[in-house]
Amino acid sequence: MTTEGAARQVAGSGRVTVDDLTLHAFRVPTDGPDGAEEDGTLRWEATTAVVVEAHAGPFTGLGYTYGDDSIAGFIHSQLASVVRGGDVFAPAAQWHRMFAAVRNAGRPGLGAMAVSAVDIALWDLKARLLGLPLHQLLPALHDQVPVYGSGGFTNYPLGRLAEQLSGWVQQGIPRVKLKTSRHPEQDPARLAAAREAIGPDVELYADANGALTRKEALYWARRLAEEWDVRWLEEPVSSEDTPGLRLLRDQGPGRLEIAAGEYGFVLGDFTALLDAGAVDCLQADVTRCGGITGLLQVAGLTAAHRVDLSAHCAPAVSAHAFCAVERLRHLEYFHDHVRVEELLFDGVRRPVDGALHPARDRPGLGLEMRWADAEPYRVRGRRPG
């Protein structure tokens, strides 16, 4: 019997339950100068992907998040027993049980990331059983997700910065972003190099990662817009400073949009930003905000507030999930996550004409693990077989 035939037989046999979860974590070093990458507030030497496999008979769903490998331990101790035996065709119901189960262990942060990874795996498993690409299983309004190239780390030499940004433009991506504000005195030269490399017609974005005070952010917002035609300023101040974000949105240049939300974990985080009128465009990370089930809730909020929603990273999942976002803006095609996903998974899509088009001929997310390539980076779990 073919895989599709087996899926139809299982799907038509009544209630199908989750047998178990298998957990893995892989730590992939950066390719930045001196083995590290930097933004306005952080320096890191590797990116860790925590991968979840959800099993039902011969079928396996795949999910993941980016964070510390301890997330795998959290899933094992707090969530595996909750979803084991649960209905494969009801991932949203299992999402609610998972969030209820981690009430005392902690929902925001690591808890939400753990739920996100499992939720994505459960949606992928359901789609595979039904033989559908994941975006076709969701209430999709789009069949593609526009992207912007993202990297431009603050420790890149000017030559590498220019090469990376212009490389995305050559791939047909019409908008790019660089990190700023770690060493503000260096930013004018970096921004000038970026603008020269991409030309006058490509949209230029900047991300301060919350490094600036309110007054510093106002000063730089005006310079960014006037001198380098920057159109997007992400986290000019900390996302926790909601009044500061609103101040920048109200008093900054009219053509410069203020964005934040990538560190939203629970629905209240996004509600606070929207109710305060703190952003021109909200961000959400499907691997942090509760997975696909959580993202659909955030999408409803943005539709009600008439604010666009931008996908933060994790392009292999976001390309499917954000097809179901009514107020879709675009997806952050982040250098680190692109590298990691192309290393770990077969089936990763690349942008065409400035957008990611989820595969129509592969069920679920369309991903398969590249076990042999991933194995040297393993820090938790065991390779199947």
Backbone torsions as a table, in degrees:
resi	resn	phi	psi	omega
1	MET	NA	137.8	178.5
2	THR	-69.5	162.9	177.0
3	THR	-59.6	-41.7	-179.9
4	GLU	-63.5	-41.4	179.1
5	GLY	-64.5	-40.9	177.5
6	ALA	-62.7	-39.8	178.9
7	ALA	-62.5	-43.9	-179.3
8	ARG	-66.1	-37.2	179.0
9	GLN	-65.2	-44.8	179.0
10	VAL	-66.0	-44.7	-177.9
11	ALA	-63.0	-31.2	-178.0
12	GLY	-90.3	3.3	-174.6
13	SER	-92.4	8.4	180.0
14	GLY	102.3	-145.0	-176.0
15	ARG	-70.6	124.3	177.7
16	VAL	-114.0	132.4	-174.3
17	THR	-116.1	158.1	176.3
18	VAL	-75.4	125.0	179.9
19	ASP	-76.9	-48.8	-175.5
20	ASP	-171.8	171.9	173.3
21	LEU	-115.5	144.0	170.5
22	THR	-118.6	137.4	-171.2
23	LEU	-120.7	141.3	179.6
24	HIS	-142.0	156.4	171.6
25	ALA	-143.7	138.7	-177.6
26	PHE	-131.9	130.2	-178.8
27	ARG	-110.7	112.1	-174.7
28	VAL	-107.4	118.1	179.0
29	PRO	-61.1	151.3	176.5
30	THR	-72.9	166.7	173.4
31	ASP	-110.4	24.1	-178.8
32	GLY	-79.4	171.7	177.9
33	PRO	-58.2	138.2	-179.7
34	ASP	56.3	27.6	176.6
35	GLY	71.8	20.9	-177.3
36	ALA	-145.4	163.5	172.4
37	GLU	-130.5	151.9	-176.4
38	GLU	-136.9	147.3	167.2
39	ASP	-126.0	-159.5	-174.6
40	GLY	-64.3	-25.5	-173.7
41	THR	-134.4	-0.4	-173.1
42	LEU	-145.9	148.3	171.8
43	ARG	-124.1	134.9	179.8
44	TRP	-141.5	153.7	-176.4
45	GLU	-113.8	-6.4	-179.7
46	ALA	-160.3	161.5	174.1
47	THR	-120.3	129.4	-178.2
48	THR	-107.7	125.9	175.5
49	ALA	-106.6	125.7	174.4
50	VAL	-99.9	117.5	-173.4
51	VAL	-108.3	134.8	179.1
52	VAL	-116.4	131.1	169.0
53	GLU	-109.0	126.1	175.9
54	ALA	-107.4	124.5	-171.7
55	HIS	-108.8	139.6	170.9
56	ALA	-144.6	102.0	-175.4
57	GLY	59.2	-130.5	-178.0
58	PRO	-82.5	3.0	-174.1
59	PHE	-105.8	145.3	-179.3
60	THR	-135.0	127.4	173.6
61	GLY	-98.4	149.6	-173.6
62	LEU	-120.2	131.6	174.3
63	GLY	-142.2	164.0	-180.0
64	TYR	-162.1	165.0	171.6
65	THR	-144.8	167.3	177.4
66	TYR	-112.0	123.9	-179.4
67	GLY	172.6	-163.3	-179.2
68	ASP	-71.0	148.8	-178.9
69	ASP	-65.6	-12.7	176.2
70	SER	-63.9	-18.1	176.4
71	ILE	-59.2	-35.8	177.8
72	ALA	-61.8	-41.7	176.8
73	GLY	-64.0	-37.5	177.8
74	PHE	-63.2	-43.6	178.9
75	ILE	-61.7	-43.5	-179.3
76	HIS	-61.4	-45.0	-173.7
77	SER	-82.7	-28.8	-171.6
78	GLN	-110.7	-27.6	-168.3
79	LEU	-118.0	-29.2	-173.8
80	ALA	-57.8	-44.9	-178.4
81	SER	-70.2	-22.8	180.0
82	VAL	-72.2	-42.0	-176.2
83	VAL	-89.6	-20.4	-179.9
84	ARG	-61.9	125.5	-177.0
85	GLY	86.6	-1.8	179.6
86	GLY	-78.3	160.8	-177.2
87	ASP	-70.9	120.1	179.8
88	VAL	-59.8	-31.8	-174.6
89	PHE	-89.9	11.5	179.4
90	ALA	-132.4	60.7	-179.1
91	PRO	-61.9	-32.8	179.8
92	ALA	-65.0	-37.9	177.5
93	ALA	-65.2	-38.3	178.1
94	GLN	-69.9	-33.1	175.7
95	TRP	-57.8	-46.5	-179.6
96	HIS	-64.2	-38.4	177.7
97	ARG	-66.6	-38.8	179.6
98	MET	-64.9	-46.0	-179.1
99	PHE	-65.4	-34.7	175.8
100	ALA	-65.5	-37.6	-176.4
101	ALA	-69.0	-27.1	-175.9
102	VAL	-99.6	16.1	-178.5
103	ARG	-52.6	-49.4	-177.1
104	ASN	-84.5	-24.1	178.7
105	ALA	-77.0	-24.5	178.1
106	GLY	120.0	114.1	-180.0
107	ARG	-83.4	-51.2	-179.7
108	PRO	-66.9	161.6	176.4
109	GLY	71.8	-128.2	-174.2
110	LEU	-55.5	-38.8	-179.7
111	GLY	-61.5	-47.0	-179.9
112	ALA	-65.8	-36.3	178.8
113	MET	-67.4	-37.9	177.2
114	ALA	-64.8	-46.4	177.5
115	VAL	-60.5	-39.8	-179.1
116	SER	-59.1	-48.0	-177.4
117	ALA	-62.1	-42.7	179.9
118	VAL	-68.5	-43.1	-179.8
119	ASP	-59.0	-44.0	178.5
120	ILE	-60.9	-42.6	179.2
121	ALA	-62.7	-38.2	-179.4
122	LEU	-69.3	-40.3	176.3
123	TRP	-65.2	-40.5	178.5
124	ASP	-63.0	-41.3	179.4
125	LEU	-63.0	-45.4	178.7
126	LYS	-59.6	-45.7	-179.4
127	ALA	-63.4	-38.8	179.3
128	ARG	-65.9	-40.4	178.4
129	LEU	-62.9	-34.9	-179.7
130	LEU	-87.1	-6.1	179.1
131	GLY	70.5	29.3	-177.1
132	LEU	-117.3	143.1	166.1
133	PRO	-59.7	143.8	-172.5
134	LEU	-58.9	-40.9	-176.5
135	HIS	-64.7	-24.4	177.5
136	GLN	-80.2	-20.8	174.9
137	LEU	-77.6	-29.5	-179.5
138	LEU	-79.8	165.3	175.8
139	PRO	-75.7	70.0	-170.4
140	ALA	-74.3	137.7	172.4
141	LEU	-109.0	-11.9	-175.4
142	HIS	-133.3	158.0	174.4
143	ASP	-116.6	9.1	175.5
144	GLN	-156.6	160.7	-179.3
145	VAL	-129.1	114.0	176.7
146	PRO	-59.2	149.9	-177.6
147	VAL	-126.1	159.9	165.3
148	TYR	-128.8	139.4	178.5
149	GLY	-69.7	134.2	-174.9
150	SER	-136.2	129.8	178.6
151	GLY	176.7	-108.6	173.7
152	GLY	53.1	46.2	-172.8
153	PHE	-64.4	152.9	-171.4
154	THR	-68.4	-16.4	177.8
155	ASN	-98.7	8.0	173.9
156	TYR	-72.4	133.9	167.8
157	PRO	-61.1	157.1	-176.1
158	LEU	-57.9	-37.0	-179.6
159	GLY	-63.7	-43.4	180.0
160	ARG	-70.0	-37.8	176.9
161	LEU	-57.4	-50.5	-179.0
162	ALA	-63.1	-41.0	-178.9
163	GLU	-63.6	-43.0	-178.3
164	GLN	-65.5	-48.6	-177.5
165	LEU	-65.8	-44.0	179.6
166	SER	-67.3	-28.9	177.6
167	GLY	-63.2	-39.8	177.0
168	TRP	-65.1	-40.0	179.1
169	VAL	-62.4	-40.4	178.7
170	GLN	-65.2	-23.9	176.2
171	GLN	-82.3	0.3	179.1
172	GLY	92.4	12.2	178.2
173	ILE	-88.7	120.6	-171.2
174	PRO	-92.6	12.8	-179.9
175	ARG	-152.0	138.3	-176.6
176	VAL	-140.7	158.6	-176.6
177	LYS	-134.4	143.3	172.5
178	LEU	-125.3	157.1	176.3
179	LYS	-83.3	145.9	179.9
180	THR	-138.3	174.8	162.3
181	SER	82.1	3.4	172.0
182	ARG	-75.2	-44.2	174.9
183	HIS	-128.2	82.9	-172.1
184	PRO	-54.8	-29.4	-179.3
185	GLU	-67.2	-20.2	178.4
186	GLN	-89.8	-14.1	-172.2
187	ASP	-65.5	-37.9	178.9
188	PRO	-56.6	-43.7	179.1
189	ALA	-66.8	-37.8	-179.8
190	ARG	-67.5	-43.2	179.8
191	LEU	-67.2	-38.7	177.6
192	ALA	-64.3	-41.2	178.1
193	ALA	-64.5	-39.1	179.2
194	ALA	-64.7	-47.4	-178.5
195	ARG	-64.1	-39.8	178.4
196	GLU	-64.5	-38.6	-176.2
197	ALA	-69.3	-34.9	-173.8
198	ILE	-97.7	-13.3	-180.0
199	GLY	85.6	175.1	-171.9
200	PRO	-79.8	-16.3	-170.9
201	ASP	-98.9	-11.1	-179.7
202	VAL	-86.3	136.9	177.9
203	GLU	-69.3	133.2	179.1
204	LEU	-112.5	128.8	-179.9
205	TYR	-115.2	155.8	176.8
206	ALA	-133.7	147.3	-178.3
207	ASP	-133.6	113.7	-179.4
208	ALA	-89.7	-10.1	-179.6
209	ASN	51.2	37.1	174.4
210	GLY	72.4	23.3	-173.0
211	ALA	-83.3	-14.4	-169.2
212	LEU	-105.1	154.7	168.1
213	THR	-79.0	171.0	-178.5
214	ARG	-61.0	-45.4	-178.2
215	LYS	-68.8	-40.2	176.2
216	GLU	-60.9	-41.6	-178.7
217	ALA	-65.1	-39.4	177.1
218	LEU	-62.9	-43.3	178.5
219	TYR	-58.9	-48.1	-176.3
220	TRP	-73.4	-32.6	177.9
221	ALA	-58.0	-43.5	-178.9
222	ARG	-68.2	-41.9	178.6
223	ARG	-66.2	-43.5	-178.6
224	LEU	-57.2	-44.8	-177.6
225	ALA	-72.3	-42.1	-172.6
226	GLU	-79.1	-37.9	-172.6
227	GLU	-93.4	-32.2	-174.8
228	TRP	-126.0	7.3	178.5
229	ASP	53.6	44.7	175.2
230	VAL	-75.8	133.5	-174.5
231	ARG	-109.2	-6.4	-173.0
232	TRP	-145.2	123.0	177.1
233	LEU	-122.3	111.9	-174.3
234	GLU	-97.7	132.8	-179.6
235	GLU	41.3	60.9	175.5
236	PRO	-62.0	-35.3	170.0
237	VAL	-122.2	172.9	-178.7
238	SER	-57.2	144.4	175.4
239	SER	-62.0	-20.6	177.0
240	GLU	-74.6	-16.9	179.8
241	ASP	-93.0	73.2	-178.8
242	THR	-60.2	-44.3	176.7
243	PRO	-61.5	-33.5	178.1
244	GLY	-66.3	-40.7	176.6
245	LEU	-63.1	-41.6	178.9
246	ARG	-64.5	-38.2	176.9
247	LEU	-59.5	-45.6	179.3
248	LEU	-64.3	-39.9	-179.8
249	ARG	-66.2	-37.9	-177.4
250	ASP	-77.8	-37.7	-170.4
251	GLN	-108.5	-7.0	177.7
252	GLY	-78.3	174.5	179.0
253	PRO	-58.4	142.0	-175.0
254	GLY	-61.6	-31.2	-176.9
255	ARG	-90.5	1.8	179.5
256	LEU	-102.2	114.4	-178.7
257	GLU	-86.1	142.4	177.0
258	ILE	-101.3	130.6	-176.6
259	ALA	-129.8	146.8	174.5
260	ALA	-166.9	169.3	176.9
261	GLY	129.6	-8.2	-175.8
262	GLU	-63.9	-22.2	178.5
263	TYR	-98.6	19.5	173.2
264	GLY	-75.4	130.7	-178.8
265	PHE	-113.4	-41.6	-179.1
266	VAL	-120.2	163.9	-171.4
267	LEU	-57.9	-34.4	179.9
268	GLY	-61.8	-29.5	178.1
269	ASP	-61.8	-41.7	-178.7
270	PHE	-77.5	-37.0	177.6
271	THR	-59.7	-40.6	-178.8
272	ALA	-62.4	-43.4	179.7
273	LEU	-66.4	-39.8	-177.9
274	LEU	-73.7	-43.8	-179.7
275	ASP	-63.8	-31.1	-179.7
276	ALA	-82.5	-5.7	-175.4
277	GLY	60.8	37.9	-170.2
278	ALA	-86.2	-14.6	-175.0
279	VAL	-135.2	148.3	169.6
280	ASP	-81.8	-32.0	177.3
281	CYS	-139.9	127.9	178.8
282	LEU	-87.0	148.8	173.3
283	GLN	-114.1	150.9	172.0
284	ALA	-146.1	143.1	178.4
285	ASP	-109.3	114.2	-175.5
286	VAL	-63.1	-22.4	178.4
287	THR	-89.2	3.7	176.9
288	ARG	-124.0	-30.6	-168.0
289	CYS	-91.0	18.1	-179.4
290	GLY	103.5	17.8	177.2
291	GLY	73.8	-155.6	-176.7
292	ILE	-69.4	-38.7	178.2
293	THR	-62.3	-44.6	178.0
294	GLY	-66.2	-38.9	-179.9
295	LEU	-62.0	-40.5	179.1
296	LEU	-60.4	-34.0	176.6
297	GLN	-68.7	-43.7	178.0
298	VAL	-62.3	-39.8	178.9
299	ALA	-60.5	-37.4	176.6
300	GLY	-64.5	-38.8	177.1
301	LEU	-61.8	-45.8	-177.5
302	THR	-67.0	-34.5	176.7
303	ALA	-64.4	-41.9	-179.7
304	ALA	-65.9	-34.0	-179.6
305	HIS	-90.1	-3.0	-178.6
306	ARG	57.1	44.8	178.2
307	VAL	-121.9	137.2	178.6
308	ASP	-71.5	157.0	179.7
309	LEU	-123.1	129.3	178.9
310	SER	-111.2	138.7	-179.5
311	ALA	-81.4	128.8	176.3
312	HIS	-94.0	103.0	166.9
313	CYS	63.5	-158.1	-177.1
314	ALA	44.0	58.8	-169.7
315	PRO	-61.1	-32.1	-176.3
316	ALA	-66.2	-33.1	175.1
317	VAL	-86.3	-44.2	-174.5
318	SER	-61.7	-31.4	-179.5
319	ALA	-61.0	-30.7	174.9
320	HIS	-86.1	-51.9	-170.7
321	ALA	-61.1	-40.5	-173.7
322	PHE	-80.1	-5.5	169.0
323	CYS	-63.3	-20.4	-179.4
324	ALA	-94.8	8.5	-179.7
325	VAL	-95.8	116.9	-177.7
326	GLU	-61.0	-47.8	-176.1
327	ARG	-93.8	47.6	-178.6
328	LEU	-66.1	131.3	172.9
329	ARG	-103.6	-67.5	-179.1
330	HIS	-168.6	-176.6	-176.0
331	LEU	-127.2	135.1	176.6
332	GLU	-78.2	108.8	179.8
333	TYR	-88.1	82.7	-166.3
334	PHE	-84.6	130.1	-174.2
335	HIS	-50.8	-49.5	-176.0
336	ASP	-63.3	-46.0	-176.5
337	HIS	-70.3	-33.8	174.8
338	VAL	-60.6	-46.5	179.2
339	ARG	-60.0	-48.0	-175.8
340	VAL	-65.8	-45.0	-176.3
341	GLU	-68.0	-36.0	177.1
342	GLU	-70.6	-25.9	175.9
343	LEU	-75.4	-43.4	-171.3
344	LEU	-84.9	-30.1	-168.1
345	PHE	-124.8	141.2	161.1
346	ASP	-85.5	150.5	177.6
347	GLY	95.5	4.5	179.0
348	VAL	-69.2	134.7	-179.2
349	ARG	-93.5	151.2	174.6
350	ARG	-114.0	154.3	-176.6
351	PRO	-64.1	143.7	172.3
352	VAL	-128.4	123.8	-178.5
353	ASP	54.2	40.2	174.5
354	GLY	77.6	17.5	-179.5
355	ALA	-146.7	153.9	171.5
356	LEU	-94.6	131.6	179.9
357	HIS	-113.3	107.7	179.7
358	PRO	-61.4	143.7	-176.6
359	ALA	-63.8	139.1	177.2
360	ARG	-97.2	-10.9	-173.4
361	ASP	-109.9	13.7	178.9
362	ARG	-132.3	132.9	-178.0
363	PRO	-72.4	156.5	178.8
364	GLY	63.8	-141.8	176.9
365	LEU	-72.1	-12.6	-178.7
366	GLY	77.8	18.2	-175.4
367	LEU	-108.5	146.8	170.8
368	GLU	-133.9	141.6	-179.8
369	MET	-67.0	140.3	172.0
370	ARG	-100.0	79.7	-169.2
371	TRP	-59.4	-44.3	-176.6
372	ALA	-63.4	-40.6	179.9
373	ASP	-72.2	-32.6	-177.0
374	ALA	-78.0	-28.0	-169.6
375	GLU	-55.1	-40.6	-179.5
376	PRO	-61.7	-16.7	-176.2
377	TYR	-104.7	4.7	-176.6
378	ARG	-66.9	135.9	173.9
379	VAL	-125.4	-6.9	178.0
380	ARG	-156.3	145.1	178.0
381	GLY	87.9	-178.0	-179.5
382	ARG	-133.1	148.6	177.6
383	ARG	-67.8	135.6	178.4
384	PRO	-58.2	146.2	177.0
385	GLY	79.9	NA	NA
